[in-house]
Amino acid sequence: MSIQTLTQTQVTEIVAEAQAAARQAAQDHIRQHGEDWYCGFAWVNIYQVKGNTRLGKMLKAAGVKQDYTKAFQIWNPSGHNTQSMSVKEAGADAAAQVFTRHGFVAYAGSRAD
């Protein structure tokens, strides 16, 4: 299925699936490695979707915002309140994998605090 033929319900479900995968990955990372001392941020960017398109409007309706580059972005998709950058990166990687599996061009990003 092409991402261009997705319905609003499907887009909303994909966003929820990505966030759930991110939460699980963050929890798994903490169980396996603990929370390291390295503080930072992580996010997932979704590229090649313009904001004024049908798909862009559906992403916005699902709560995904555009950043200054016009990429769609979910900041800290795991929602975990840790400062540990590796935990947040695990979540962002998992979210990006979900979007990619559904046909989006998505990459995780991070930076140290």
GIHU-V710630 format. One line per field, one symbol per residue. ss: DSSP state (@ for helix, = for strand, . for the rest). psi: psi as a letter, one per 30 degrees, with the letter a starting at -180 (. if undefined). burial: I if it has 16 or more other C-alpha atoms within 10 Angstrom, else O. Layout:
BEGIN
ss=???
psi=???
burial=???
END
This chain:
BEGIN
ss=..@@@..@@@@@@@@@@@@@@@@@@@@@@@@@@.....=========......@@@@@@@@...==.....====........=@@@@@@@@@@@@@@@@@...========.
psi=kkffgkleeeeeeeeeeeeeeeeeeeeeeeeefajlfjkalllkkklgkkfgleeeeeeefggklkaffglkkjkiffgkglfjeeeeeeeeeeeeeeeefgfljkkkllll.
burial=OOOOOOOIOOIIOIIIIIIIIIIIIIIOIIOOOOIOOOIIIIIIIIOOIOIOOIIIIIIIOIOIIIOOOOIIIIIIIIOOOIIIIIIIIIIIIIIIIIIOOOOIOIIIIIOOO
END
